[in-house]
Amino acid sequence: MAEADVYSIAATTHGRVLVRRAAAPRRILAGFHGYLENAAIQLARLESIPGADRWTLVSVQALHRVYRGRTSEVVASWMTSQDRDDMMADNVAYVASALNAATAGAAAPVVYAGFSQGVAMAFRAAVRLGGAGVIAVGGDVPPELLGDASATFPPVLVVRGERDDWYTPVKLDADLAALRARGASVQSVVHGGGHEWNGEVSAAAARFVDRLV
């Protein structure tokens, strides 16, 4: 049989965004959860950062929702390798719309914080939409941004757990070298846990954000 033709078709869909507004926010912190997590999980991480009550928190849920195993819990994934370029463009446009809707009228700078799979989205949003900084916890820098000579990176905090078997020391060192080669201001923290966002991560995030603005 002849090989099937492949079409990538644009479609309208709706995403879920959780917002916790501050009365007079010093900044906006936009969060991106990991693989098979959801916006509520990432919002809790953002809320755990010391001083977060002074910020408007925006937790963006990935567009591709599924049930976790045989439960009724709804979780999501940012993208797969299939139709990758189209998915990246869709996700960045979605984040832009989410921020516009959630923070209309707010002039505070935006810091993007991602965990695991959400780290790539934090970098893409910061570079493509502009941002004051990136908090990258347990995930690596997207290769298409490092390969784009026009991409400008804001200050970055890269965090790894010393027992993290996925985001390894080799990946951390490669990311730090690549970002510094692109002229980015980069800080790194290695905490005592594994592939997780714990109290040490929240404390490091607070210090990083406070130095930004």
C-alpha positions in Angstrom: 0.0 0.0 0.0 1.1 3.6 -0.6 2.5 5.5 2.3 -0.1 7.8 4.0 0.3 11.6 3.6 0.7 13.4 6.9 -1.1 16.7 7.6 -0.6 18.9 10.6 -4.0 20.6 11.2 -4.5 23.8 13.3 -7.3 23.5 15.8 -8.8 25.6 18.6 -8.6 24.2 22.1 -8.8 25.5 25.6 -6.2 25.4 28.3 -6.5 25.6 32.1 -4.6 28.4 34.0 -4.7 28.9 37.8 -4.0 32.5 39.0 -3.5 33.7 42.5 -3.3 37.5 42.4 -1.5 39.8 44.8 -3.0 43.2 45.5 0.1 45.1 44.4 2.4 42.6 42.8 6.1 43.2 42.8 6.4 40.7 40.0 4.6 37.9 38.1 5.8 34.4 38.6 4.6 32.0 35.8 4.9 28.3 36.5 5.0 25.2 34.3 4.5 21.7 35.7 6.3 18.5 34.9 5.2 15.4 32.9 1.9 14.0 34.0 1.3 16.7 36.5 -1.2 19.6 36.5 -1.4 23.3 37.2 -2.5 22.8 40.8 0.7 20.9 41.6 2.8 23.7 40.1 0.8 26.4 41.9 1.5 24.7 45.2 5.2 24.8 44.4 5.1 28.5 43.6 3.2 29.2 46.8 5.9 27.5 48.8 8.5 30.1 47.7 9.1 32.6 50.6 7.6 36.0 49.7 5.3 34.5 47.1 2.3 36.3 48.8 3.6 39.5 47.3 3.6 38.2 43.7 0.9 37.3 41.2 1.2 33.6 40.6 0.2 32.1 37.2 0.3 28.3 36.8 -0.2 27.2 33.2 -1.4 23.7 32.6 -0.3 21.8 29.5 -2.8 21.4 26.7 -2.6 17.7 26.3 -4.7 16.2 29.2 -5.1 12.6 30.2 -6.2 10.7 33.3 -3.5 9.4 35.5 -3.6 5.6 35.1 -7.0 4.2 36.1 -7.8 7.2 38.4 -10.0 10.2 37.8 -7.1 12.6 38.4 -6.5 14.8 35.3 -2.8 15.4 34.4 -1.1 16.7 31.3 1.9 16.7 29.1 3.5 19.6 27.2 4.4 17.8 24.0 6.0 14.8 22.4 8.4 14.4 19.5 5.5 14.2 17.0 4.9 17.5 15.1 7.4 19.1 17.5 7.8 22.4 15.8 4.0 23.0 15.5 3.5 22.0 19.2 6.2 24.4 20.3 4.6 27.3 18.4 1.2 26.4 19.8 2.5 26.2 23.4 4.3 29.6 23.2 1.2 31.3 21.7 -0.9 29.6 24.5 1.3 31.0 27.2 1.2 34.5 25.7 -2.6 34.3 25.8 -2.7 32.9 29.3 -0.5 35.7 30.6 -2.5 38.4 28.8 -5.7 37.1 30.3 -4.4 36.5 33.8 -2.4 39.7 34.3 -4.2 42.4 32.3 -3.1 45.8 33.5 -0.3 44.5 35.6 3.1 46.0 34.7 5.2 43.8 36.9 8.1 41.8 35.3 7.6 38.1 34.6 9.8 35.4 35.9 9.2 31.9 34.5 9.6 28.8 36.7 9.5 25.2 35.3 9.9 21.8 36.9 11.1 18.8 34.9 9.3 18.8 31.5 8.1 22.3 32.3 11.6 23.7 32.3 11.7 23.7 28.5 8.4 25.7 28.5 9.9 28.2 31.0 12.8 28.8 28.7 10.7 29.0 25.5 8.4 31.5 27.1 11.1 33.6 28.5 13.1 33.7 25.3 10.2 34.0 22.9 8.0 36.3 24.9 10.5 38.2 27.0 11.0 37.8 30.7 13.0 38.9 33.7 14.4 35.5 34.6 14.1 31.7 34.4 14.0 29.2 37.3 14.8 25.8 35.9 14.4 22.8 38.3 15.3 19.3 37.2 15.2 19.9 33.4 17.4 20.9 30.6 17.6 23.8 28.1 15.7 23.2 24.9 18.2 22.5 22.1 16.4 24.7 19.5 17.0 27.8 21.7 20.7 27.0 22.1 20.9 26.5 18.3 19.1 29.9 17.6 21.8 32.6 17.3 19.1 35.3 17.7 17.9 33.9 21.1 18.6 36.1 24.1 18.5 34.5 27.5 17.5 36.4 30.7 19.2 35.5 34.0 18.8 31.9 34.9 18.8 29.8 38.0 19.5 26.1 37.3 18.6 23.6 40.1 19.5 20.0 40.4 19.0 17.4 43.1 22.2 15.4 43.9 20.2 12.2 43.8 18.4 13.1 40.5 19.0 10.2 38.0 17.3 12.1 35.2 18.9 15.5 35.3 22.4 14.3 35.7 25.6 16.2 36.6 26.6 15.8 32.9 23.4 17.5 31.8 23.8 20.3 34.4 27.4 21.0 33.4 26.5 21.1 29.7 23.6 23.5 30.3 25.7 25.8 32.4 28.4 25.9 29.8 26.0 26.4 26.9 24.1 29.2 28.6 27.3 31.0 29.7 28.7 30.7 26.1 25.5 32.5 25.0 26.3 35.4 27.5 23.5 34.5 30.0 23.9 35.3 33.7 23.6 31.8 35.3 23.5 30.6 38.8 23.3 27.0 39.9 22.2 25.2 43.0 22.5 21.5 43.9 20.2 20.4 46.7 20.2 17.3 48.8 17.1 15.6 47.3 16.3 13.8 44.0 14.1 14.7 41.1 11.9 17.0 43.1 10.9 20.6 44.1 11.6 20.8 47.8 12.1 23.4 50.5 15.7 24.0 49.4 14.5 24.7 45.9 11.9 27.2 47.1 14.5 29.0 49.2 16.9 29.3 46.3 14.1 30.5 44.0 13.2 33.3 46.5 16.8 34.5 46.7 17.1 34.5 42.9 13.9 36.4 42.3 14.7 39.0 45.0 18.0 39.7 43.3 16.3 40.2 40.0 14.0 43.0 40.7 
